[in-house]
Amino acid sequence: MSEGYRYLDDVSIADLAFEAKAEKLEDLFRYSAIAVSKEMILNLEEMEEKVEKNVELESESLEMLLFNFLQELIFYKDSELLVFKRFELKIEMRDKYYLRAKMYGEKIDPNKHKFGIDVKAVTMHLFELKREKNFWLAKVVLDV
């Protein structure tokens, strides 16, 4: 697989899985976020950027930073009916890992958006984030 994401059919019967790959860590987080969003709204590319949300997260590990970031997407979908299509990310390491993200999207509109799967949560089942040669790789299973 070149950079980006792809869905995995053979990982879990009741859940949805994908893997993402990128040279840059920020791109890996972005591809992962798009994979989650695209499952919730099938015509994501038609979504407008009417809403901007800023997210700041910190974690002791990169794995939990990615996990928590993806959980934020699900939180906004459930609490404010927001789905995002574009992500600007910055990840830094100081005493911990820090993520700052600007997310652009809009409120879900049943007359405009084609619903996909209702993603309920990110699971720890097979969750993985690692560096391999020149790429960052992530495997994520979503509870649907």
Secondary structure, 3 states (H helix, E strand, C coil): CCCEEEEECCCCCCCEEEEEEECCHHHHHHHHHHHHHHHHECCHHHCCCCEEEEEEEEECCHHHHHHHHHHHHHHHHHHHCEEEEEEEEEEEECCCEEEEEEEEEEECCCCCCCECCCCCEEEEEEEEEEEECCEEEEEEEEEC
